[in-house]
Amino acid sequence: MIESTKIDIRHRRITQLEDLTDLVAILFPGNRNQQHAAARILIALKQAKRIVPSLGFLEHEHALSRRTLERTRAKLGRLGLIEHVSWMNSRHGGQQGWKLSSRMSGALKSLAERVDAWQKDDTPGRQEKDDLLSRLLRP
């Protein structure tokens, strides 16, 4: 049986997360090589406590292929777990490289706040607006 490679974020899976291996299993389902690469990238950035100029050293230290490392790095960047810092960024004093990012956690917090606000919104006219929007979305 072929395992799906789509990210599967169900509320129950999220509440059962215990460690890094659970997180990378959710973000990279069906691809053990990318799960391994993601774990190595995240651990290396966490332990560095500073900007890491290149992730290429992981390729040699942990027997990762360049393709797997680059594809995994790109996905982690798109998800907002890591980010690239340019040498032109004045906050980091001209350093260039990779670091852990708070973009994903910030986006998820924002999503949760918006869902809560929508559920609690009972201002006059809200029901009519919701009904109108749902009619516009009908196929």
Secondary structure as UniProt FT lines:
FT   HELIX           11..15
FT   HELIX           20..27
FT   TURN            29..30
FT   HELIX           32..48
FT   HELIX           56..61
FT   TURN            62..63
FT   HELIX           66..79
FT   STRAND          82..85
FT   TURN            87..88
FT   HELIX           90..92
FT   TURN            93..94
FT   STRAND          97..100
FT   HELIX           103..120
FT   TURN            124..125
FT   HELIX           126..136
//
